[in-house]
Amino acid sequence: MHSVFTMLRLPIALLVCVAASCHTIPACAQEAIKHSFFIAGPSFTGIIDEDGNEAWNAGRAGARDGFVLPNGNLLIAWADEVVEMQRDKSVVFRYQKSPQNSEIGTAERLENGNTLITELGAKPRLIEVDSQGKVVVDVALQPETDNAHMQTRMARKLANGNYLVPHLLAFQIKEYTPAGEVIRSIATDLDELGGRAAENWPFTAIRLSNGNTLVNLTHGNKTVEFDRDGKVAWEVSNATLPDKPFADPCGGQRLPNGNTVIASYGSQKAIKAFEVDRQGKMVWKYEGKHNIHEIQVLTTNGHAIEGSPLK
C-alpha cells in the first residue's frame, strides 16, 4: 500500500505524537487527523486526498460498494456490474448481474482471489465469482422481503468461511454457511434501540476480532456494536453527538486504533462522514461536497492504513 500512496515526510516528534495515541503523552501537542479515502457515492466515485481534493475519479457515479485493492486497482460495485479497474481506468475484471435479478448490492475481493457479490431481486443471492467471471459459489439469501432494493447491502465473508449478511427490512444480520444455512442472527429491532418504530435497518455489518459485530443502522441513525449474544456493547447516535451528524448512515469502517468511521449518506449538512473514538467523541469529519454510500480510509496523516480494511 505504501507504493500506491505518497507518504508525508513528518518530523520524528510528530511521528511519535500521532493523534491516535497523543492522549497518552501529556507533553505532546495533538496533531489534527487527516485522512485520504475512497468514496462510492451518488455523485462521485473515486479517491479524496488528505487535503480534501479529488485525487482520482472513476468517471462514473452511483457506485454501491468498493475497495482499493493492495495492488492499487479499484474494485467497484455499481447496480448493474462489478468492475476492477486500474488507475488508468482500464478494466481487468468485470461481472454483470444475472438477468433474473434487478441490481447488485456489494462486492469484495477475497483472499482466494474470488470476488464476493450480492444480487438483489427475484432470486436474491450471494455468489463468489472466479477471475474469469464464473460463478463458483451460489448461496440463496433469505431477506424476508420482495423489495429488491431493501433486501441486503454490505455482505462480507468471515474468517470461518461463512458470510455475514445484513437484511434491512428483516431487522436481522444473518450468518450463512456456504450451503445457505443460517446459523446465527443478530436482531436490530431491540426495545432498547427503539424497536421497529426506530427503523434500525442494518446496512453495514463488520465482524470484529473480538467476535462483536459493528453495525450501521440506516433510518435509525445509529452505529451499534453488538456482542456475541446480540446485546448492545457500544453505541453512538445523534443523541450522543452534539453536531447530530447521523443522516442515513450507510458505509463504515473500524480503524486499527479502535476508532469508527461512519458515512452519513443522506446528509444535507456539511458533515458527510465522520470518525468517533471509543469514548464516542468525534475526532475527524469530512465536510466536502460528496455524499458517501461506502467509504474506505486509505491513509492517516500520510501513513497507509495497515492490514485488510474492516468495512
C-alpha positions as CSV (number, residue, x, y, z in Angstrom):
1,M,0.0,0.0,0.0
2,H,2.9,2.3,0.6
3,S,3.8,2.1,-3.0
4,V,0.4,3.4,-4.0
5,F,0.0,6.5,-1.9
6,T,2.5,9.3,-1.3
7,M,3.6,9.4,2.3
8,L,4.1,12.6,4.1
9,R,7.6,13.2,5.5
10,L,6.8,14.2,9.0
11,P,9.2,15.2,11.7
12,I,10.2,12.5,14.2
13,A,8.3,14.3,17.0
14,L,5.1,14.1,15.0
15,L,5.6,10.5,14.1
16,V,5.7,9.7,17.8
17,C,2.8,12.0,18.5
18,V,0.1,10.6,16.3
19,A,-3.5,11.6,17.1
20,A,-4.5,8.1,18.0
21,S,-2.0,7.9,20.9
22,C,-1.4,11.5,21.8
23,H,-3.6,11.5,24.8
24,T,-1.1,9.1,26.5
25,I,1.7,11.6,26.2
26,P,0.8,14.7,28.3
27,A,3.5,16.9,26.8
28,C,2.5,16.1,23.3
29,A,0.7,18.6,21.1
30,Q,-2.1,16.7,19.4
31,E,-1.8,16.5,15.6
32,A,-5.0,17.1,13.7
33,I,-6.3,13.9,11.9
34,K,-6.2,14.0,8.1
35,H,-7.4,11.1,6.0
36,S,-7.4,10.2,2.4
37,F,-10.2,7.9,1.5
38,F,-12.2,6.1,-1.3
39,I,-15.8,7.1,-1.9
40,A,-18.5,5.1,-3.5
41,G,-21.3,7.6,-3.8
42,P,-24.2,9.1,-5.8
43,S,-22.3,12.0,-7.3
44,F,-18.6,10.8,-7.2
45,T,-16.8,7.5,-7.1
46,G,-13.1,7.9,-6.5
47,I,-10.4,9.0,-4.0
48,I,-10.2,12.1,-1.9
49,D,-6.7,13.1,-0.7
50,E,-5.8,14.3,2.8
51,D,-6.4,17.9,1.8
52,G,-10.0,17.2,0.7
53,N,-9.2,17.3,-3.1
54,E,-10.3,14.8,-5.7
55,A,-7.2,12.7,-6.3
56,W,-8.8,10.1,-8.7
57,N,-12.2,9.8,-10.4
58,A,-13.6,6.6,-11.7
59,G,-15.6,8.5,-14.3
60,R,-18.9,7.1,-13.2
61,A,-21.0,8.0,-10.2
62,G,-23.6,6.0,-8.4
63,A,-21.4,3.2,-7.0
64,R,-22.7,1.0,-4.2
65,D,-19.6,-0.6,-2.8
66,G,-15.9,-0.7,-3.5
67,F,-12.3,-1.3,-2.3
68,V,-8.9,0.0,-3.2
69,L,-7.0,-3.3,-3.6
70,P,-3.5,-4.0,-2.3
71,N,-2.2,-3.7,-5.9
72,G,-3.7,-0.2,-6.2
73,N,-6.6,-1.2,-8.5
74,L,-10.2,-0.3,-7.7
75,L,-12.9,-2.9,-7.2
76,I,-16.2,-1.1,-7.6
77,A,-19.8,-2.3,-7.5
78,W,-22.5,-0.5,-9.5
79,A,-26.1,-1.5,-9.7
80,D,-25.6,-3.4,-12.9
81,E,-22.0,-4.7,-12.7
82,V,-18.8,-5.1,-10.7
83,V,-15.6,-3.9,-12.2
84,E,-11.9,-4.0,-11.3
85,M,-10.1,-1.2,-13.0
86,Q,-6.5,0.1,-13.0
87,R,-5.7,3.8,-12.2
88,D,-5.8,4.5,-16.0
89,K,-9.4,3.1,-15.9
90,S,-8.6,0.1,-18.0
91,V,-10.8,-2.8,-16.9
92,V,-9.2,-6.1,-15.8
93,F,-12.3,-7.8,-14.4
94,R,-16.0,-7.4,-15.0
95,Y,-19.1,-9.3,-13.8
96,Q,-22.5,-8.2,-15.0
97,K,-25.6,-9.0,-13.0
98,S,-27.7,-12.0,-14.0
99,P,-31.0,-11.4,-15.9
100,Q,-33.0,-13.0,-13.1
101,N,-32.2,-10.1,-10.7
102,S,-32.6,-6.4,-10.8
103,E,-29.4,-5.0,-9.1
104,I,-26.1,-5.7,-7.4
105,G,-25.6,-4.8,-3.8
106,T,-21.9,-5.2,-2.9
107,A,-18.6,-6.6,-3.9
108,E,-15.5,-7.8,-2.0
109,R,-12.2,-9.3,-3.3
110,L,-11.5,-12.5,-1.2
111,E,-8.2,-13.9,-0.2
112,N,-8.7,-16.9,-2.6
113,G,-8.9,-14.4,-5.5
114,N,-12.6,-14.8,-5.9
115,T,-15.0,-11.8,-5.8
116,L,-17.9,-11.9,-3.4
117,I,-21.1,-10.3,-4.9
118,T,-24.7,-9.9,-3.8
119,E,-27.5,-9.8,-6.2
120,L,-30.9,-8.4,-5.3
121,G,-34.2,-9.2,-7.0
122,A,-36.5,-12.2,-7.7
123,K,-33.8,-14.6,-6.6
124,P,-31.6,-12.8,-4.1
125,R,-28.3,-14.5,-3.7
126,L,-24.7,-14.2,-2.6
127,I,-22.1,-15.5,-5.1
128,E,-18.4,-16.0,-5.4
129,V,-17.1,-15.4,-8.9
130,D,-13.6,-16.5,-10.0
131,S,-11.2,-14.4,-12.0
132,Q,-12.8,-15.5,-15.3
133,G,-16.2,-14.3,-14.1
134,K,-17.5,-17.9,-13.5
135,V,-19.9,-18.4,-10.5
136,V,-18.2,-20.9,-8.2
137,V,-20.3,-20.4,-5.1
138,D,-24.1,-19.6,-5.1
139,V,-25.9,-19.1,-1.8
140,A,-29.7,-18.3,-1.8
141,L,-30.4,-15.5,0.6
142,Q,-33.4,-15.1,3.0
143,P,-34.1,-11.4,3.1
144,E,-37.8,-11.8,4.1
145,T,-38.9,-9.2,1.6
146,D,-39.6,-8.9,-2.2
147,N,-38.5,-5.3,-2.1
148,A,-35.3,-5.8,-4.1
149,H,-33.6,-2.6,-3.2
150,M,-34.0,-3.3,0.5
151,Q,-33.1,-6.9,0.6
152,T,-29.4,-6.6,1.6
153,R,-26.3,-4.4,1.4
154,M,-22.7,-4.9,2.7
155,A,-22.3,-8.7,2.8
156,R,-18.8,-9.9,3.8
157,K,-17.0,-13.2,4.1
158,L,-15.9,-14.2,7.5
159,A,-12.6,-15.9,8.5
160,N,-14.5,-19.1,9.3
161,G,-15.7,-19.3,5.7
162,N,-19.3,-18.2,6.4
163,Y,-20.9,-15.0,5.2
164,L,-22.2,-12.0,7.2
165,V,-25.3,-10.5,5.5
166,P,-27.4,-7.6,6.8
167,H,-31.1,-7.7,5.8
168,L,-32.6,-4.3,6.2
169,L,-36.4,-4.9,6.4
170,A,-35.9,-8.2,8.3
171,F,-34.1,-6.2,11.0
172,Q,-31.5,-9.0,11.1
173,I,-27.9,-9.6,10.4
174,K,-27.7,-13.3,9.4
175,E,-24.6,-15.6,9.2
176,Y,-24.9,-18.0,6.4
177,T,-22.8,-21.1,5.7
178,P,-21.7,-21.8,2.1
179,A,-24.6,-24.3,2.0
180,G,-27.1,-21.5,2.6
181,E,-27.9,-22.4,6.2
182,V,-28.5,-19.5,8.6
183,I,-26.6,-20.5,11.8
184,R,-26.9,-17.2,13.7
185,S,-28.9,-14.0,13.6
186,I,-28.5,-10.6,15.3
187,A,-31.7,-8.6,15.8
188,T,-31.6,-4.8,15.4
189,D,-35.1,-4.1,16.5
190,L,-34.3,-4.3,20.2
191,D,-36.6,-2.4,22.5
192,E,-33.6,-0.6,24.0
193,L,-32.8,0.8,20.5
194,G,-36.3,1.9,19.9
195,G,-37.9,-1.2,18.5
196,R,-39.1,-1.5,14.9
197,A,-40.6,2.0,15.1
198,A,-37.0,3.4,15.0
199,E,-36.4,1.7,11.6
200,N,-33.0,0.4,12.7
201,W,-32.3,-1.2,9.3
202,P,-28.9,-2.9,9.3
203,F,-26.8,-1.7,6.4
204,T,-23.1,-2.3,7.2
205,A,-22.1,-5.3,9.4
206,I,-18.5,-5.8,10.3
207,R,-17.3,-8.8,12.4
208,L,-14.5,-7.6,14.7
209,S,-11.6,-9.7,16.1
210,N,-13.2,-9.9,19.5
211,G,-16.3,-11.6,18.0
212,N,-18.5,-8.5,18.3
213,T,-20.3,-7.1,15.2
214,L,-20.3,-3.4,14.3
215,V,-23.5,-2.3,12.5
216,N,-24.6,0.9,10.9
217,L,-28.4,1.3,11.3
218,T,-29.7,3.5,8.5
219,H,-33.0,5.1,9.3
220,G,-32.3,4.5,13.0
221,N,-29.3,6.9,12.7
222,K,-27.1,4.8,15.0
223,T,-23.9,2.8,14.9
224,V,-24.1,-0.1,17.3
225,E,-21.6,-2.7,18.3
226,F,-23.3,-6.0,19.3
227,D,-21.6,-8.6,21.4
228,R,-21.6,-12.3,20.7
229,D,-25.0,-12.7,22.3
230,G,-26.6,-9.9,20.3
231,K,-26.6,-7.4,23.1
232,V,-25.6,-3.8,22.7
233,A,-21.9,-3.4,23.7
234,W,-21.3,0.1,22.3
235,E,-23.5,2.8,20.6
236,V,-23.2,6.3,19.1
237,S,-26.1,8.3,17.6
238,N,-27.4,11.8,17.2
239,A,-28.5,11.6,20.9
240,T,-24.8,11.2,21.9
241,L,-23.1,13.6,19.4
242,P,-23.6,17.3,19.7
243,D,-23.4,18.0,15.9
244,K,-26.1,15.4,15.2
245,P,-24.1,14.2,12.1
246,F,-26.1,11.0,11.5
247,A,-28.3,11.0,8.4
248,D,-28.9,7.6,7.0
249,P,-25.5,6.1,7.9
250,C,-24.6,3.5,5.2
251,G,-20.9,2.6,4.9
252,G,-18.5,2.5,7.7
253,Q,-15.0,1.2,8.8
254,R,-13.4,0.2,12.1
255,L,-9.8,1.5,12.1
256,P,-6.8,-0.3,13.6
257,N,-6.7,2.3,16.5
258,G,-10.3,1.3,17.5
259,N,-12.0,4.4,16.1
260,T,-15.0,4.1,13.8
261,V,-15.6,6.0,10.6
262,I,-19.2,6.5,9.5
263,A,-20.6,7.6,6.2
264,S,-23.7,9.8,6.6
265,Y,-25.1,9.0,3.2
266,G,-28.3,11.1,3.5
267,S,-26.6,14.2,4.9
268,Q,-27.9,17.6,3.8
269,K,-25.5,19.3,6.2
270,A,-21.7,19.9,5.8
271,I,-20.7,16.7,7.5
272,K,-20.7,13.8,5.0
273,A,-18.5,11.4,7.0
274,F,-17.0,11.4,10.5
275,E,-14.8,9.4,12.9
276,V,-15.6,8.7,16.6
277,D,-13.3,7.3,19.2
278,R,-14.2,4.6,21.7
279,Q,-15.4,7.3,24.1
280,G,-17.9,8.4,21.4
281,K,-16.1,11.7,20.7
282,M,-15.9,13.0,17.1
283,V,-12.3,13.3,16.2
284,W,-12.5,13.8,12.4
285,K,-15.0,14.9,9.8
286,Y,-15.3,15.3,6.1
287,E,-17.2,18.4,5.1
288,G,-16.8,18.2,1.3
289,K,-19.5,18.2,-1.3
290,H,-19.8,14.5,-2.0
291,N,-22.3,12.2,-0.2
292,I,-20.9,8.8,0.6
293,H,-22.5,5.4,0.3
294,E,-19.4,3.4,1.2
295,I,-16.0,4.6,2.4
296,Q,-12.5,3.2,2.8
297,V,-9.9,5.2,4.7
298,L,-6.6,4.8,3.0
299,T,-4.1,6.9,4.9
300,T,-4.0,8.9,8.1
301,N,-1.5,11.8,8.2
302,G,0.5,10.4,5.4
303,H,0.6,6.8,6.7
304,A,-1.2,3.9,5.0
305,I,-3.8,2.0,7.0
306,E,-2.3,-1.3,7.7
307,G,-4.0,-4.7,7.2
308,S,-7.2,-5.6,5.5
309,P,-9.8,-2.9,5.9
310,L,-12.7,-3.7,8.3
311,K,-15.5,-2.2,6.3
